[in-house]
Amino acid sequence: LASLGDYDGAVRANARAIELDPDNVRAYLNLGATLGRKGDYATAIGAYRKALQLNPKSVSAHLGLGAALGKAGDLKGQIEQFRLAVALAPESDSAHGKLGVALGKSGDWQGAIREGTITNWIRLRESGPGYLQMFVSVWGGVFLYVKESYNRETMERYGHGTPDDWLERNVYTRYTL
């Protein structure tokens, strides 16, 4: 129902599933996800916490709770939940990726880059040569950019009139080699 946009119907269906089976972790996870889509983060947080009471090792519950906490403005709680998900599933590119984004929001750029690198290595190992080629192309472009950023003539010639964007101010120029 939620995938069709009927969030109220999905909430009712999951509440009914929980009523019939109060230990139904999947129903709590679905309820949390649906409530999050509706913007009811406080209630979503409660649903995810109940799922974790029933199954403390549920990576999905930690990721869902982390997402809901982040939307509710609790970045510290979000990072904590994503770290727990990574500890439970160190091979999860999704858990590392979400942790990396949250660390970036907190200003921990080294942590964000570390988690992003881990995410890419996991995907690389699982996806094979196509992903490797894309990964090398992207990082090759980054290294070329860094190299040319030291050439004042190039920067003046091609940088003139370009927007002074957030990425440029907070990532590239902040961590020059």
ABEGO torsion letter per residue (X at the ends): XAAAGBAAAAAAAAAAAAAABAABAAAAAAAAAAAAAAGBAAAAAAAAAAAAAABAABAAAAAAAAAAAAAAGBAAAAAAAAAAAAAABAABAAAAAAAAAAAAAAGBAAAAAAAAAAAAAAAAAAAEAAAAAAAAAAAAAAAAAAAAAABAAAAAAAABGBBBBAAAAAAAAABBX
